């Protein structure tokens, strides 16, 4: 037998030996690691579609790995995995739009990978479904192939590397990250100690490492601004502006929020408008993601112009503090007085900046604003472009059917997409209350707001309206920015953080994107006025500028959302007594000029009785009016925090045991304190043992073969108490009668000697 043959035989023998007994534990942990990254692939498909296909391709990868892992050498298996990855990326490259594919190069590919691993969510990819179906088989095959081959540590590296990729993209939640990290550490630890008696000898070390990984993965974010949170975070409400107006490409829907009355910018404009900052197209069921890429702004040719009738709005924005966005009326076509090298424009036409504005910075924007009236929008038809349908009709696969069923029932008699949008807009504004103090629901936000919640704020209204429209095949998107603000002059408005807002845009063929406002405006405005009055009364800084504290102008609804009488709602069985005339402004976000009541529908789709609603899975009965201006922070500590605290204490206890502190602590207590028993012999002998242990800690232990008498004569010389304890010990030990008084004396003497001879710190150290 050659040396190489012998080595292969040895390795095969080791692999076979590892395949039994303790090796089952590493495999279980590796399967948990695999389940974490497969779960992330699954969550992406629940948003973009393709869950059934994912099951098919992942199952195929498992089967292939199981078969090939028994016969194909390691190098060949890794080469197959690399080939599978290249094939998957090629499929994705062919699936993206030709305009993007034409820009591809190796350098661009490297930049794209760097972008992904610095927080660019997979959900932002243009063809996220194709990417998942093309890439998911690769780590699945490689990880399981390595398990079959017996290379557990390499399998952990493959699976853990995939999970790390998702952590860097921001797609891995805290829980998934924690489970994956703990499983990976456990697998490596169990593989390391997979020798007879290894697990029994090192269980405490493994436990400490696993618990440390658990806590660190739950509290420390790899990517700045990532998804992790501090261990002892409170339940404070989120600031509405920081949640809605952000340069990030994802928006999470929160629970209770707070309002900031601080001034953000001042606008000089030919007319007031909603100052738009971003639009989001991909709904996840729990929040929003925008997939549009950005590029340098090179003038009007950089933006696809708004079709249809428009009017020009010129506005100059002056920052009153740091401003990381570029608010502007829709649709911006020209930017002046600003370093254009820092101005970006997205494929959706949103403006952005790579360099935040500081106090005093200003820029001028010229916008071509939609100006079509209701008749034009009603006649727009349904000839939507393919790219509009593909992007703006997306809904998560998990969206409950009852949302679409209820919307179809509500809008059953509407003949045009415009009428459907108006019906949904009016329904939400009159059948839900406005409140900043809400509990974030579990599951799909739109479904919960329609069937479970009584009140919400703009994010809930806009999310629900977009979802309802998309169930009816009408392209719509979620938009954020600021309401007009406080008018302080004929052409000047002061905009504060509390003006941060979300609304809806609906696409009409030949007319483009038109805004709708599903949020009850009166309650919205009242909440902000109350917050501003409170801030002024408290003397807070930065709440007024440009004469805003003395202005006699009254803030009026924007021309985007002008006043119009609400049409009468059908009887839904609701006992909601909202005064629709006072509590809502029926905003047709669509046009200017005179709008008469005759332009509205007399009916909103016929009667919808309570039985029909219950059959659809929900009810609108018994909504209680709840409009609040401020939300209170929830001081409740999250359950996860308590769990991590308990785990941390458990880890600390195991660490104390591992480093011998439990034994030392017990010995220190045993030496310093003695509870008397009923047997004087036992008490005397323990008193002696305590004295000897204390002397051993202070001086030296008794040597082998050294008698107690000889030992104490050396280390306890000159102390009659020690000699008396020794004498009582010998008397008890060698059969002489001892009394209860002898035992009391021995214990008392021992206590005195120990207290004077050695401290607890010395006992713990030795």
ChimeraX attribute file (.defattr): number of C-alpha atoms within 10 A of each C-alpha:
attribute: neighborCount
match mode: 1-to-1
recipient: residues
	/A:1	5
	/A:2	6
	/A:3	8
	/A:4	9
	/A:5	10
	/A:6	11
	/A:7	11
	/A:8	11
	/A:9	12
	/A:10	12
	/A:11	12
	/A:12	14
	/A:13	12
	/A:14	12
	/A:15	16
	/A:16	12
	/A:17	12
	/A:18	17
	/A:19	15
	/A:20	10
	/A:21	11
	/A:22	18
	/A:23	20
	/A:24	15
	/A:25	15
	/A:26	25
	/A:27	22
	/A:28	14
	/A:29	23
	/A:30	29
	/A:31	20
	/A:32	20
	/A:33	29
	/A:34	25
	/A:35	18
	/A:36	26
	/A:37	28
	/A:38	21
	/A:39	13
	/A:40	20
	/A:41	23
	/A:42	20
	/A:43	20
	/A:44	21
	/A:45	24
	/A:46	20
	/A:47	22
	/A:48	22
	/A:49	20
	/A:50	19
	/A:51	19
	/A:52	11
	/A:53	14
	/A:54	21
	/A:55	16
	/A:56	13
	/A:57	18
	/A:58	20
	/A:59	15
	/A:60	15
	/A:61	20
	/A:62	17
	/A:63	15
	/A:64	14
	/A:65	23
	/A:66	18
	/A:67	12
	/A:68	17
	/A:69	21
	/A:70	12
	/A:71	11
	/A:72	15
	/A:73	11
	/A:74	15
	/A:75	9
	/A:76	11
	/A:77	20
	/A:78	16
	/A:79	12
	/A:80	16
	/A:81	20
	/A:82	14
	/A:83	13
	/A:84	19
	/A:85	18
	/A:86	15
	/A:87	15
	/A:88	20
	/A:89	16
	/A:90	13
	/A:91	16
	/A:92	21
	/A:93	17
	/A:94	11
	/A:95	14
	/A:96	16
	/A:97	12
	/A:98	11
	/A:99	8
	/A:100	10
	/A:101	13
	/A:102	8
	/A:103	9
	/A:104	13
	/A:105	10
	/A:106	8
	/A:107	8
	/A:108	11
	/A:109	12
	/A:110	11
	/A:111	11
	/A:112	13
	/A:113	12
	/A:114	14
	/A:115	14
	/A:116	19
	/A:117	17
	/A:118	17
	/A:119	22
	/A:120	22
	/A:121	24
	/A:122	21
	/A:123	25
	/A:124	18
	/A:125	17
	/A:126	19
	/A:127	17
	/A:128	22
	/A:129	23
	/A:130	22
	/A:131	21
	/A:132	24
	/A:133	23
	/A:134	21
	/A:135	21
	/A:136	23
	/A:137	24
	/A:138	24
	/A:139	25
	/A:140	25
	/A:141	27
	/A:142	26
	/A:143	27
	/A:144	28
	/A:145	28
	/A:146	23
	/A:147	21
	/A:148	21
	/A:149	23
	/A:150	21
	/A:151	16
	/A:152	25
	/A:153	20
	/A:154	15
	/A:155	28
	/A:156	28
	/A:157	17
	/A:158	23
	/A:159	27
	/A:160	25
	/A:161	14
	/A:162	21
	/A:163	26
	/A:164	20
	/A:165	17
	/A:166	24
	/A:167	26
	/A:168	22
	/A:169	22
	/A:170	24
	/A:171	24
	/A:172	26
	/A:173	16
	/A:174	20
	/A:175	14
	/A:176	20
	/A:177	24
	/A:178	20
	/A:179	19
	/A:180	29
	/A:181	23
	/A:182	21
	/A:183	26
	/A:184	27
	/A:185	26
	/A:186	24
	/A:187	27
	/A:188	21
	/A:189	21
	/A:190	24
	/A:191	22
	/A:192	15
	/A:193	18
	/A:194	17
	/A:195	14
	/A:196	10
	/A:197	9
	/A:198	14
	/A:199	18
	/A:200	10
	/A:201	11
	/A:202	14
	/A:203	15
	/A:204	19
	/A:205	16
	/A:206	19
	/A:207	19
	/A:208	19
	/A:209	16
	/A:210	21
	/A:211	22
	/A:212	18
	/A:213	20
	/A:214	23
	/A:215	18
	/A:216	15
	/A:217	21
	/A:218	25
	/A:219	19
	/A:220	16
	/A:221	18
	/A:222	16
	/A:223	15
	/A:224	11
	/A:225	11
	/A:226	19
	/A:227	17
	/A:228	22
	/A:229	13
	/A:230	11
	/A:231	18
	/A:232	14
	/A:233	13
	/A:234	14
	/A:235	14
	/A:236	17
	/A:237	20
	/A:238	16
	/A:239	17
	/A:240	23
	/A:241	21
	/A:242	13
	/A:243	19
	/A:244	24
	/A:245	22
	/A:246	17
	/A:247	16
	/A:248	14
	/A:249	18
	/A:250	20
	/A:251	21
	/A:252	14
	/A:253	17
	/A:254	19
	/A:255	18
	/A:256	24
	/A:257	21
	/A:258	20
	/A:259	24
	/A:260	20
	/A:261	24
	/A:262	21
	/A:263	22
	/A:264	23
	/A:265	24
	/A:266	23
	/A:267	27
	/A:268	19
	/A:269	20
	/A:270	14
	/A:271	18
	/A:272	26
	/A:273	23
	/A:274	25
	/A:275	24
	/A:276	27
	/A:277	24
	/A:278	27
	/A:279	25
	/A:280	22
	/A:281	23
	/A:282	24
	/A:283	26
	/A:284	24
	/A:285	23
	/A:286	18
	/A:287	18
	/A:288	21
	/A:289	20
	/A:290	24
	/A:291	25
	/A:292	19
	/A:293	14
	/A:294	17
	/A:295	14
	/A:296	17
	/A:297	23
	/A:298	15
	/A:299	14
	/A:300	13
	/A:301	10
	/A:302	17
	/A:303	20
	/A:304	12
	/A:305	14
	/A:306	21
	/A:307	14
	/A:308	16
	/A:309	16
	/A:310	16
	/A:311	11
	/A:312	18
	/A:313	20
	/A:314	18
	/A:315	25
	/A:316	19
	/A:317	24
	/A:318	21
	/A:319	21
	/A:320	22
	/A:321	17
	/A:322	14
	/A:323	19
	/A:324	17
	/A:325	22
	/A:326	24
	/A:327	25
	/A:328	28
	/A:329	26
	/A:330	24
	/A:331	25
	/A:332	26
	/A:333	22
	/A:334	18
	/A:335	23
	/A:336	13
	/A:337	11
	/A:338	14
	/A:339	11
	/A:340	14
	/A:341	12
	/A:342	13
	/A:343	20
	/A:344	20
	/A:345	21
	/A:346	20
	/A:347	14
	/A:348	18
	/A:349	23
	/A:350	22
	/A:351	26
	/A:352	23
	/A:353	21
	/A:354	13
	/A:355	13
	/A:356	14
	/A:357	20
	/A:358	14
	/A:359	13
	/A:360	12
	/A:361	17
	/A:362	19
	/A:363	17
	/A:364	19
	/A:365	22
	/A:366	21
	/A:367	21
	/A:368	20
	/A:369	23
	/A:370	25
	/A:371	20
	/A:372	19
	/A:373	18
	/A:374	19
	/A:375	10
	/A:376	18
	/A:377	22
	/A:378	15
	/A:379	13
	/A:380	19
	/A:381	14
	/A:382	14
	/A:383	10
	/A:384	17
	/A:385	9
	/A:386	8
	/A:387	9
	/A:388	14
	/A:389	17
	/A:390	11
	/A:391	16
	/A:392	23
	/A:393	21
	/A:394	22
	/A:395	21
	/A:396	20
	/A:397	17
	/A:398	15
	/A:399	20
	/A:400	15
	/A:401	13
	/A:402	17
	/A:403	21
	/A:404	19
	/A:405	17
	/A:406	22
	/A:407	22
	/A:408	18
	/A:409	16
	/A:410	22
	/A:411	22
	/A:412	14
	/A:413	14
	/A:414	19
	/A:415	11
	/A:416	17
	/A:417	24
	/A:418	22
	/A:419	20
	/A:420	25
	/A:421	26
	/A:422	24
	/A:423	22
	/A:424	20
	/A:425	26
	/A:426	26
	/A:427	18
	/A:428	20
	/A:429	24
	/A:430	24
	/A:431	22
	/A:432	25
	/A:433	24
	/A:434	27
	/A:435	23
	/A:436	25
	/A:437	22
	/A:438	19
	/A:439	12
	/A:440	17
	/A:441	17
	/A:442	9
	/A:443	13
	/A:444	18
	/A:445	24
	/A:446	25
	/A:447	24
	/A:448	19
	/A:449	20
	/A:450	25
	/A:451	19
	/A:452	15
	/A:453	20
	/A:454	21
	/A:455	23
	/A:456	23
	/A:457	25
	/A:458	25
	/A:459	25
	/A:460	26
	/A:461	27
	/A:462	27
	/A:463	27
	/A:464	26
	/A:465	28
	/A:466	30
	/A:467	28
	/A:468	25
	/A:469	24
	/A:470	21
	/A:471	20
	/A:472	17
	/A:473	15
	/A:474	24
	/A:475	26
	/A:476	30
	/A:477	29
	/A:478	27
	/A:479	23
	/A:480	27
	/A:481	25
	/A:482	25
	/A:483	22
	/A:484	27
	/A:485	28
	/A:486	23
	/A:487	22
	/A:488	21
	/A:489	15
	/A:490	12
	/A:491	13
	/A:492	22
	/A:493	25
	/A:494	26
	/A:495	28
	/A:496	27
	/A:497	22
	/A:498	25
	/A:499	27
	/A:500	27
	/A:501	25
	/A:502	26
	/A:503	28
	/A:504	29
	/A:505	23
	/A:506	23
	/A:507	23
	/A:508	25
	/A:509	17
	/A:510	16
	/A:511	18
	/A:512	18
	/A:513	23
	/A:514	23
	/A:515	24
	/A:516	24
	/A:517	26
	/A:518	32
	/A:519	32
	/A:520	27
	/A:521	21
	/A:522	16
	/A:523	22
	/A:524	22
	/A:525	20
	/A:526	15
	/A:527	20
	/A:528	20
	/A:529	16
	/A:530	13
	/A:531	19
	/A:532	21
	/A:533	13
	/A:534	13
	/A:535	17
	/A:536	15
	/A:537	9
	/A:538	9
	/A:539	10
	/A:540	13
	/A:541	11
	/A:542	15
	/A:543	21
	/A:544	19
	/A:545	17
	/A:546	13
	/A:547	11
	/A:548	17
	/A:549	12
	/A:550	10
	/A:551	12
	/A:552	11
	/A:553	13
	/A:554	9
	/A:555	14
	/A:556	15
	/A:557	20
	/A:558	17
	/A:559	19
	/A:560	24
	/A:561	22
	/A:562	19
	/A:563	17
	/A:564	18
	/A:565	16
	/A:566	19
	/A:567	19
	/A:568	15
	/A:569	18
	/A:570	16
	/A:571	12
	/A:572	20
	/A:573	16
	/A:574	14
	/A:575	13
	/A:576	17
	/A:577	12
	/A:578	17
	/A:579	9
	/A:580	20
	/A:581	13
	/A:582	11
	/A:583	19
	/A:584	23
	/A:585	25
	/A:586	26
	/A:587	28
	/A:588	26
	/A:589	26
	/A:590	23
	/A:591	24
	/A:592	17
	/A:593	10
	/A:594	9
	/A:595	16
	/A:596	9
	/A:597	12
	/A:598	9
	/A:599	12
	/A:600	19
	/A:601	15
	/A:602	14
	/A:603	15
	/A:604	24
	/A:605	20
	/A:606	17
	/A:607	15
	/A:608	17
	/A:609	13
	/A:610	17
	/A:611	12
	/A:612	15
	/A:613	21
	/A:614	12
	/A:615	12
	/A:616	18
	/A:617	16
	/A:618	19
	/A:619	19
	/A:620	20
	/A:621	16
	/A:622	12
	/A:623	18
	/A:624	14
	/A:625	15
	/A:626	16
	/A:627	18
	/A:628	17
	/A:629	20
	/A:630	17
	/A:631	18
	/A:632	13
	/A:633	15
	/A:634	12
	/A:635	11
	/A:636	10
	/A:637	14
	/A:638	14
	/A:639	9
	/A:640	13
	/A:641	17
	/A:642	13
	/A:643	11
	/A:644	18
	/A:645	15
	/A:646	12
	/A:647	16
	/A:648	17
	/A:649	13
	/A:650	15
	/A:651	20
	/A:652	15
	/A:653	15
	/A:654	20
	/A:655	18
	/A:656	16
	/A:657	16
	/A:658	17
	/A:659	12
	/A:660	12
	/A:661	16
	/A:662	16
	/A:663	13
	/A:664	18
	/A:665	18
	/A:666	12
	/A:667	18
	/A:668	22
	/A:669	13
	/A:670	14
	/A:671	24
	/A:672	19
	/A:673	15
	/A:674	16
	/A:675	7
	/A:676	15
	/A:677	10
	/A:678	9
	/A:679	12
	/A:680	20
	/A:681	23
	/A:682	15
	/A:683	23
	/A:684	30
	/A:685	21
	/A:686	21
	/A:687	28
	/A:688	24
	/A:689	17
	/A:690	24
	/A:691	26
	/A:692	25
	/A:693	21
	/A:694	27
	/A:695	21
	/A:696	16
	/A:697	17
	/A:698	17
	/A:699	13
	/A:700	13
	/A:701	14
	/A:702	17
	/A:703	9
	/A:704	6
	/A:705	6
	/A:706	10
	/A:707	11
	/A:708	15
	/A:709	13
	/A:710	11
	/A:711	17
	/A:712	20
	/A:713	15
	/A:714	9
	/A:715	18
	/A:716	19
	/A:717	11
	/A:718	11
	/A:719	12
	/A:720	11
	/A:721	17
	/A:722	23
	/A:723	16
	/A:724	16
	/A:725	26
	/A:726	24
	/A:727	15
	/A:728	21
	/A:729	25
	/A:730	17
	/A:731	17
	/A:732	21
	/A:733	15
	/A:734	8
	/A:735	9
	/A:736	11
	/A:737	11
	/A:738	17
	/A:739	14
	/A:740	14
	/A:741	9
	/A:742	20
	/A:743	27
	/A:744	16
	/A:745	18
	/A:746	26
	/A:747	24
	/A:748	15
	/A:749	19
	/A:750	28
	/A:751	19
	/A:752	14
	/A:753	20
	/A:754	22
	/A:755	13
	/A:756	8
	/A:757	14
	/A:758	20
	/A:759	15
	/A:760	17
	/A:761	10
	/A:762	12
	/A:763	21
	/A:764	18
	/A:765	11
	/A:766	10
